[in-house]
Amino acid sequence: MSHDKSPVLILDTSAFFLCVPLSEHMMTVPRVVQELKDLRGKARLDALISQGLVILEPTQESVMKAREFSKESGDFPVLSATDIDLLALAYEHDGIICSDDFALHNTAHHLNIATHSLLQKKPDKRKWKYRCSGCGKYYSILPSDLICPVCGLQVKRKIK
């Protein structure tokens, strides 16, 4: 856990494409760096590194915790490996996640991680459940193939 008094900003990929002022301590994960393909994103990365951005891999323990909570919130199927790493890093360092990704915000709220929206309105905390679009059967977790084992039609996310 970070013991510094300043909050640590955990930057999602979108933070590298927006010119938002970021002056506090900043961190991101290697997967975010790998997602920066264009010149603008890479230039922003270089600028933020010169301002003290730290690139750090989260621990496996924190990654497992982030996965667990994303399954509880119902967001796991829509979160990327990058999102899980960002959640894990924020969990480890008491960080504030900077992103406009709704599912990332939602799982962060379930983990008691603070979030900061970049352009979007801050979303409310939600818990999802899953409902078959055909027979209407509800599932507490999403079937692995998104197909209802009862009728064979698609299962979709719904607000609980």
N, C-alpha and C positions, 0 to 999 in steps of 0.2 A: 504494500500500500504506500502511496505517496504521502509524505508528511509535510510537503511544502504548503504554505498558506495560500498561494495563488491557485485558482482552479486550473486543471489541465484540460485543454480542449482536445477532444478526440475527433479528428477530421475524416469525414467520409469523402469519397471521390468528388462529389459535387462541390465541395469547398475549394477545390483546385481550379474550378472553372468560373467561379464568381469572385468578384473583387470586393469581398467583405473584409473589413479591417479585423485582423487577427493579431492581437498584441500579447496575449497571455502565453503561458507555456502550452506548447502544441505537441501532439503525438498522432501518429497514424500507424497502420500496419503495412507490411510488405505487399500484401495483395492489392492495396489501394495504389501503391506505386506502380505495380504491374499493369493496372488498368489505365494509367496515363499514357496514352498512345500519341497524342498530337503535340505539336510544338508549344501551344499555349499552356496546356496542362503541365508539361515538363518544365517550362520556364517558371510557372507559378511554384512548382515543387522546389526548384533551385532557389527561388527567392525566399520561400518559407524555411528551407534548410538553413539559409544564411541568417534567418531571424531566430533560429533555435529549434526548429521542428526536429523531433526525435522519431525515428522509424523503428518500431519494436514489435517483435512477435509475442503474442500473449501465451501464457502457460496453458498446457493441456487441461489442467484442472479448471481454469477459468473458461476455456472453450466448452468443456463439458457442462459447466453451470449455465452458460449462455444458451446452449442447445436445449437443456432441460427447461429453462424458463420460456424459451420460444415455443416449445411444444405445449407448455401449460397455457400460454397466451393464445395459442392457435396460429401463430405467425410463422412457424418453422417452415412450412412448404414454400413460402414466398421469400424467405431470407436466403441470400447468397452466402457462400463461405466467407466472403469479405465482410458481410454484415455481422456474422457470428464472431469473427475475429475482432471487429470494432467493439461489439458488446463486451467481449471478454476483456479487452484492453481497458475499456472504461470501468468495468467492474474491478479490475486489479488496482487501478490508479485513482479511484474515486473521480473519474473524469466526467466531463460534460460532452455528450455526443452532439456534434454539429452536422446536421443532415436534414434533408427534406423528405427522406424515406419514411412513409407512414408506419410500415411494419417494424422498422428499426426503432422508431420512437415508441411504438406500443410495447415492444418487448423490453425496451430500456425502462419504461415506467413500471413494468412488472418486476424488474430487478432493482427498483429504486435508484435508477441511474438518471441523473438530470439530463435534459436534452435542450438543444437550441436550434430552432428552425432557421434556415438561411433565407428563404423567400416565402415559404408557405406559412399559413396560420398554424400554431401549435395544436396538434390533434389531441383529442380526449383519449384516455385509457379505455381499451376495449378488450373483451375476451370473446374469442370466436368459437363457433361450433360449425359443424359441417352438415349439409342437408342434400340429399339426393334430389336432383332436378326432375326425376321421374316419379318414384314412389313416395318421396317425401320423408324417408327414414332419416333420422338424425344420428350423427356420429360425434363422439367427444374428441376423437382424433381422426385425421384425414386418412382414408384408406390409401395404402402406398401407391396404387396405380390410378387414383382419382376416379375409379369406377366403382359403383355400388355393387357389392357382392349379392344383393337381393335381386335387383332388376337389370343390372348391367349398364345403367346410364351414368352420366357424369355427376360427381359430388362437388358441390360448391361451398365456399366459405360464406357464413352468415353471422351477423352480430348476435351474440348471446343475450 
